[in-house]
């Protein structure tokens, strides 16, 4: 199975690659805003922020892979 086939199979729940890309971008935006909300609190949990950023890094990596297939 080629990378292109694997990405298509994985994204079959979405109507198109474009929808998958838009969903991934939306998830990143949600995480950014969540991070900003947490950072605005005086007792912000930095470990939580680190976990959010780790997830954002994964999303960015996944997005680059998906966009490379389109």
FIKE-374362 format. One record per atom (N, C-alpha, C): residue in one letter; z, x, y; atom name. Coordinates in Angstrom, 3 decimals, decimal comma. Atoms other than C-alpha are relative to their C-alpha. Example, Ala and Ser with C-alpha at 12.3 -4.5 7.8 and 13.67 -1.06 7.14 Angstrom:
BEGIN
+------+----------+----------+----------+------+
! rest !       pz !       px !       py ! atom !
+------+----------+----------+----------+------+
!    A !    0,000 !    0,890 !   -1,190 !    N !
!    A !    7,800 !   12,300 !   -4,500 !   CA !
!    A !    0,000 !    0,900 !    1,200 !    C !
!    S !   -0,060 !   -0,820 !   -1,190 !    N !
!    S !    7,140 !   13,670 !   -1,060 !   CA !
!    S !    0,730 !   -0,770 !    1,090 !    C !
+------+----------+----------+----------+------+
//
This chain:
BEGIN
+------+----------+----------+----------+------+
! rest !       pz !       px !       py ! atom !
+------+----------+----------+----------+------+
!    X !    0,000 !    0,845 !   -1,177 !    N !
!    X !    0,000 !    0,000 !    0,000 !   CA !
!    X !    0,000 !    0,891 !    1,242 !    C !
!    X !    0,080 !   -0,775 !   -1,235 !    N !
!    X !   -0,961 !    1,368 !    3,383 !   CA !
!    X !    1,080 !   -0,464 !    0,982 !    C !
!    X !   -0,968 !    0,367 !   -1,037 !    N !
!    X !    1,325 !    1,345 !    6,426 !   CA !
!    X !   -0,407 !   -1,310 !    0,652 !    C !
!    X !    0,495 !    1,230 !   -0,635 !    N !
!    X !   -0,860 !   -1,345 !    7,955 !   CA !
!    X !    0,313 !   -1,219 !   -0,862 !    C !
!    X !   -0,301 !    1,112 !    0,897 !    N !
!    X !   -0,461 !   -3,583 !    4,895 !   CA !
!    X !    1,494 !   -0,287 !   -0,037 !    C !
!    X !   -1,450 !    0,176 !    0,039 !    N !
!    X !    3,279 !   -2,990 !    4,770 !   CA !
!    X !    0,494 !   -0,691 !    1,260 !    C !
!    X !   -0,410 !    0,629 !   -1,257 !    N !
!    X !    3,675 !   -3,924 !    8,437 !   CA !
!    X !   -0,452 !   -1,448 !    0,045 !    C !
!    X !    0,480 !    1,376 !    0,004 !    N !
!    X !    1,553 !   -7,030 !    7,974 !   CA !
!    X !    0,863 !   -0,849 !   -0,911 !    C !
!    X !   -0,845 !    0,745 !    0,933 !    N !
!    X !    3,587 !   -8,119 !    4,952 !   CA !
!    X !    1,361 !   -0,274 !    0,611 !    C !
!    X !   -1,319 !    0,148 !   -0,598 !    N !
!    X !    6,832 !   -7,553 !    6,828 !   CA !
!    X !   -0,015 !   -0,987 !    1,155 !    C !
!    X !    0,063 !    0,895 !   -1,159 !    N !
!    X !    5,649 !   -9,554 !    9,815 !   CA !
!    X !   -0,598 !   -1,354 !   -0,336 !    C !
!    X !    0,655 !    1,253 !    0,372 !    N !
!    X !    4,237 !  -12,463 !    7,831 !   CA !
!    X !    0,785 !   -1,230 !    0,448 !    C !
!    X !   -0,780 !    1,132 !   -0,498 !    N !
!    X !    7,090 !  -14,665 !    9,073 !   CA !
!    X !   -0,418 !   -0,366 !    1,424 !    C !
!    X !    0,487 !    0,253 !   -1,350 !    N !
!    X !    5,504 !  -14,381 !   12,524 !   CA !
!    X !   -1,478 !   -0,382 !   -0,085 !    C !
!    X !    1,394 !    0,449 !    0,021 !    N !
!    X !    2,194 !  -16,011 !   13,353 !   CA !
!    X !   -0,974 !    1,140 !    0,240 !    C !
!    X !    0,890 !   -1,119 !   -0,295 !    N !
!    X !    0,779 !  -12,737 !   14,618 !   CA !
!    X !    0,831 !    1,236 !    0,326 !    C !
!    X !   -0,666 !   -1,247 !   -0,400 !    N !
!    X !    1,622 !   -9,125 !   15,347 !   CA !
!    X !    0,487 !   -0,114 !    1,445 !    C !
!    X !   -0,392 !    0,172 !   -1,401 !    N !
!    X !    1,731 !  -10,086 !   19,017 !   CA !
!    X !    1,324 !   -0,753 !    0,095 !    C !
!    X !   -1,263 !    0,734 !   -0,003 !    N !
!    X !    4,492 !  -12,605 !   18,285 !   CA !
!    X !    1,157 !    0,886 !   -0,441 !    C !
!    X !   -1,028 !   -0,921 !    0,468 !    N !
!    X !    6,441 !   -9,951 !   16,382 !   CA !
!    X !    0,376 !    0,980 !    1,104 !    C !
!    X !   -0,251 !   -0,937 !   -1,099 !    N !
!    X !    6,081 !   -7,499 !   19,264 !   CA !
!    X !    0,791 !   -0,688 !    1,105 !    C !
!    X !   -0,727 !    0,738 !   -1,042 !    N !
!    X !    7,212 !  -10,122 !   21,766 !   CA !
!    X !    1,440 !   -0,274 !   -0,417 !    C !
!    X !   -1,352 !    0,261 !    0,503 !    N !
!    X !   10,214 !  -10,984 !   19,577 !   CA !
!    X !    0,847 !    1,266 !    0,085 !    C !
!    X !   -0,739 !   -1,262 !   -0,069 !    N !
!    X !   11,238 !   -7,322 !   19,313 !   CA !
!    X !    0,355 !    0,351 !    1,442 !    C !
!    X !   -0,270 !   -0,276 !   -1,414 !    N !
!    X !   10,932 !   -6,885 !   23,083 !   CA !
!    X !    1,094 !   -0,920 !    0,547 !    C !
!    X !   -1,028 !    0,949 !   -0,428 !    N !
!    X !   13,022 !  -10,006 !   23,642 !   CA !
!    X !    1,364 !    0,411 !   -0,515 !    C !
!    X !   -1,270 !   -0,455 !    0,565 !    N !
!    X !   15,708 !   -8,691 !   21,318 !   CA !
!    X !    0,546 !    1,180 !    0,787 !    C !
!    X !   -0,439 !   -1,145 !   -0,789 !    N !
!    X !   15,829 !   -5,459 !   23,286 !   CA !
!    X !    0,547 !   -0,454 !    1,351 !    C !
!    X !   -0,468 !    0,517 !   -1,290 !    N !
!    X !   16,165 !   -7,373 !   26,547 !   CA !
!    X !    1,368 !   -0,668 !   -0,143 !    C !
!    X !   -1,294 !    0,647 !    0,249 !    N !
!    X !   19,023 !   -9,445 !   25,105 !   CA !
!    X !    1,090 !    1,060 !   -0,149 !    C !
!    X !   -0,989 !   -1,068 !    0,186 !    N !
!    X !   20,807 !   -6,270 !   24,004 !   CA !
!    X !    0,295 !    0,729 !    1,308 !    C !
!    X !   -0,217 !   -0,641 !   -1,306 !    N !
!    X !   20,304 !   -4,690 !   27,446 !   CA !
!    X !    0,942 !   -0,830 !    0,858 !    C !
!    X !   -0,838 !    0,875 !   -0,839 !    N !
!    X !   21,822 !   -7,688 !   29,185 !   CA !
!    X !    1,415 !   -0,114 !   -0,549 !    C !
!    X !   -1,314 !    0,049 !    0,628 !    N !
!    X !   24,674 !   -7,881 !   26,690 !   CA !
!    X !    0,780 !    1,267 !    0,357 !    C !
!    X !   -0,619 !   -1,278 !   -0,364 !    N !
!    X !   25,396 !   -4,189 !   27,311 !   CA !
!    X !    0,463 !   -0,028 !    1,453 !    C !
!    X !   -0,350 !    0,053 !   -1,419 !    N !
!    X !   25,345 !   -4,745 !   31,074 !   CA !
!    X !    1,204 !   -0,896 !    0,247 !    C !
!    X !   -1,148 !    0,904 !   -0,141 !    N !
!    X !   27,758 !   -7,681 !   30,756 !   CA !
!    X !    1,291 !    0,669 !   -0,468 !    C !
!    X !   -1,189 !   -0,681 !    0,521 !    N !
!    X !   30,167 !   -5,646 !   28,653 !   CA !
!    X !    0,425 !    1,119 !    0,946 !    C !
!    X !   -0,331 !   -1,104 !   -0,911 !    N !
!    X !   29,957 !   -2,661 !   31,018 !   CA !
!    X !    0,614 !   -0,485 !    1,313 !    C !
!    X !   -0,545 !    0,547 !   -1,245 !    N !
!    X !   30,822 !   -4,924 !   33,948 !   CA !
!    X !    1,481 !   -0,361 !   -0,133 !    C !
!    X !   -1,409 !    0,324 !    0,223 !    N !
!    X !   34,217 !   -5,638 !   32,377 !   CA !
!    X !    0,848 !    1,257 !    0,181 !    C !
!    X !   -0,842 !   -1,176 !   -0,237 !    N !
!    X !   37,084 !   -3,371 !   33,406 !   CA !
!    X !    0,467 !    0,689 !   -1,285 !    C !
!    X !   -0,466 !   -0,580 !    1,266 !    N !
!    X !   38,133 !   -2,847 !   29,776 !   CA !
!    X !   -1,143 !    0,103 !   -1,017 !    C !
!    X !    1,190 !   -0,091 !    0,858 !    N !
!    X !   34,644 !   -2,219 !   28,369 !   CA !
!    X !    0,272 !    0,896 !   -1,214 !    C !
!    X !   -0,164 !   -0,734 !    1,262 !    N !
!    X !   34,684 !   -1,078 !   24,745 !   CA !
!    X !   -1,216 !    0,911 !   -0,181 !    C !
!    X !    1,119 !   -0,936 !    0,052 !    N !
!    X !   32,547 !    2,062 !   24,738 !   CA !
!    X !   -0,552 !    0,172 !   -1,414 !    C !
!    X !    0,521 !   -0,067 !    1,373 !    N !
!    X !   32,305 !    2,125 !   20,942 !   CA !
!    X !   -0,970 !   -1,151 !   -0,253 !    C !
!    X !    0,900 !    1,145 !    0,122 !    N !
!    X !   30,750 !   -1,330 !   21,120 !   CA !
!    X !   -1,321 !    0,288 !    0,708 !    C !
!    X !    1,205 !   -0,368 !   -0,755 !    N !
!    X !   28,325 !   -0,086 !   23,772 !   CA !
!    X !   -0,840 !    0,983 !   -0,806 !    C !
!    X !    0,729 !   -0,965 !    0,830 !    N !
!    X !   27,402 !    2,829 !   21,506 !   CA !
!    X !   -0,722 !   -0,691 !   -1,156 !    C !
!    X !    0,653 !    0,741 !    1,089 !    N !
!    X !   26,659 !    0,411 !   18,659 !   CA !
!    X !   -1,195 !   -0,789 !    0,516 !    C !
!    X !    1,135 !    0,718 !   -0,595 !    N !
!    X !   24,485 !   -1,720 !   20,942 !   CA !
!    X !   -1,153 !    0,959 !    0,274 !    C !
!    X !    1,041 !   -0,978 !   -0,308 !    N !
!    X !   22,606 !    1,384 !   22,066 !   CA !
!    X !   -0,662 !    0,534 !   -1,271 !    C !
!    X !    0,585 !   -0,431 !    1,280 !    N !
!    X !   22,133 !    2,497 !   18,455 !   CA !
!    X !   -0,975 !   -1,053 !   -0,498 !    C !
!    X !    0,905 !    1,070 !    0,434 !    N !
!    X !   20,615 !   -0,874 !   17,680 !   CA !
!    X !   -1,247 !   -0,049 !    0,881 !    C !
!    X !    1,154 !   -0,052 !   -0,900 !    N !
!    X !   18,398 !   -0,653 !   20,757 !   CA !
!    X !   -0,933 !    1,148 !   -0,365 !    C !
!    X !    0,824 !   -1,145 !    0,424 !    N !
!    X !   17,207 !    2,754 !   19,570 !   CA !
!    X !   -0,816 !   -0,362 !   -1,233 !    C !
!    X !    0,722 !    0,444 !    1,190 !    N !
!    X !   16,313 !    1,256 !   16,211 !   CA !
!    X !   -1,123 !   -0,967 !    0,383 !    C !
!    X !    1,029 !    0,946 !   -0,441 !    N !
!    X !   14,467 !   -1,601 !   17,936 !   CA !
!    X !   -1,174 !    0,728 !    0,645 !    C !
!    X !    1,064 !   -0,767 !   -0,659 !    N !
!    X !   12,507 !    0,889 !   20,062 !   CA !
!    X !   -0,860 !    0,704 !   -1,046 !    C !
!    X !    0,734 !   -0,664 !    1,079 !    N !
!    X !   11,562 !    2,829 !   16,923 !   CA !
!    X !   -0,869 !   -1,008 !   -0,751 !    C !
!    X !    0,746 !    1,037 !    0,720 !    N !
!    X !   10,523 !   -0,360 !   15,124 !   CA !
!    X !   -1,169 !   -0,509 !    0,841 !    C !
!    X !    1,056 !    0,464 !   -0,892 !    N !
!    X !    8,532 !   -1,530 !   18,133 !   CA !
!    X !   -1,138 !    1,011 !    0,065 !    C !
!    X !    1,054 !   -1,017 !   -0,049 !    N !
!    X !    6,672 !    1,773 !   18,321 !   CA !
!    X !   -0,810 !   -0,006 !   -1,295 !    C !
!    X !    0,714 !    0,078 !    1,276 !    N !
!    X !    5,785 !    1,458 !   14,632 !   CA !
!    X !   -0,929 !   -1,206 !   -0,036 !    C !
!    X !    0,797 !    1,225 !    0,027 !    N !
!    X !    4,575 !   -2,123 !   15,007 !   CA !
!    X !   -1,177 !    0,106 !    0,968 !    C !
!    X !    1,087 !   -0,133 !   -0,984 !    N !
!    X !    2,598 !   -1,365 !   18,154 !   CA !
!    X !   -1,053 !    0,991 !   -0,464 !    C !
!    X !    0,952 !   -0,965 !    0,513 !    N !
!    X !    0,993 !    1,578 !   16,406 !   CA !
!    X !   -0,948 !   -0,596 !   -1,038 !    C !
!    X !    0,809 !    0,657 !    1,031 !    N !
!    X !   -0,375 !   -0,784 !   13,742 !   CA !
!    X !   -1,002 !   -0,951 !    0,637 !    C !
!    X !    0,854 !    1,009 !   -0,637 !    N !
!    X !   -1,870 !   -3,285 !   16,175 !   CA !
!    X !   -1,308 !    0,598 !    0,459 !    C !
+------+----------+----------+----------+------+
//
